[in-house]
């Protein structure tokens, strides 16, 4: 979820907030830079990095690594890839239009513009593929599976109806446009892959129904009704790491959590177990029986206010399942979540991210280290496939990298070990 990092008319600060792929950290971007917080404890929110060099409107961290992708409000067309533990900028790329979203996994980095997507190899930031002339996507809606074994990219296939285009971002030598799913009659509002990448959850601008589909063949697996009284604007969908639960947030104060229980064996069994209502429903119009068959929320959490964009995640922290809600106004809410009982979730902890101390565990704050090039910074305007233009040892190192990654591996570098960090030296000035 991306939100403006400037203050609104009431003086309220708006932040970009986002959880990383496995909900081990929270990234917060704003006018004074960005911060990374560890989510290893519910009783203490530890700031692990702070950078106060420029306003940040997109901040994406790769799992628990030192790799972070940043876009600033001052240069919304430029993507910076940084090693935050070293305080270095590895590379930066400029694009033809404003960057609306950046998605990462251990093999790919995807940059989303309003009418195109760029797929980079995360090991050397080479542009492997460009998806051009996509339907207008002004909100930068897209999702990349965090599982690089099932490395799928999803984005709207239409700007008028809720079509989801599934794209294979790993096997680029094959036919990439894997599948088109007609998910809703209204345009899409939210997308999310399950942790294994084999399911995708969707919601439309109408906001009443959430559906889950198989990425393999487009089969509809689950359908949940968020509500029937009013249409809402769903801003975030998120699977739990176990894949058993799906959370949904909107512009209301209610967070809904659905349980992904496998459907019954047969429609006949459903009718038999439903009693007279099941029998009666066989004679009702399809639209009515669809409402009867839709699952309802297993659990709900209530924010103290509505109308504020937020991101959500369900994670196991300190041997307990928790629902986390980070809002664009700079608050983190943590709810206890009983996986067996559900119901109304109790708020366990609330953090005001402005109040978190700026001291880092090693006693140094990130803003003491200006970002600088790791092996000599380079920049490029991304218009197509990159071409390396450099000389000497840098060119040799790049050739070695290109040889090592000629066939895209199943997993890229883990980035935890500084020795494994790829020596990116490419000059990407393009035609």
Secondary structure, DSSP 4 states (H G I P E B T S, - for coil): -----SB-TT--B--EEEE-TTSSEEEEEETTEEEEEE-S-SS--EEEEEE-SS-EEEEEE-TTSSEEEEEESTTTTEEEEEETTTTEEEEEEEESS---EEEE-SSEEEEEETTEEEEEETTTTEEEEEEESPPP-TT--EEE-S-GGG-EEEEES-SSSEEEEEEESS-TTS--EEEEEEEESSPEEEEEE-TTSSEEEEEETT-SEEEEEETTT--EEEEEE--SS----EEEEEE-TTSSEEEEEESSSEEEEEE-PPPPS-HHHHHHHHTHHHHHHTTS-HHHHHHHHSB--SEEEE-S-SS--EEEEEEEETTEEEEEEEETTSEEEEEE--TTT-EEPPEEEEEEGGGS----TTS--GGGS--EESSS--EEEESSS------HHHHHHHHHHHHHTSSPPSS---SSSGGGS----------
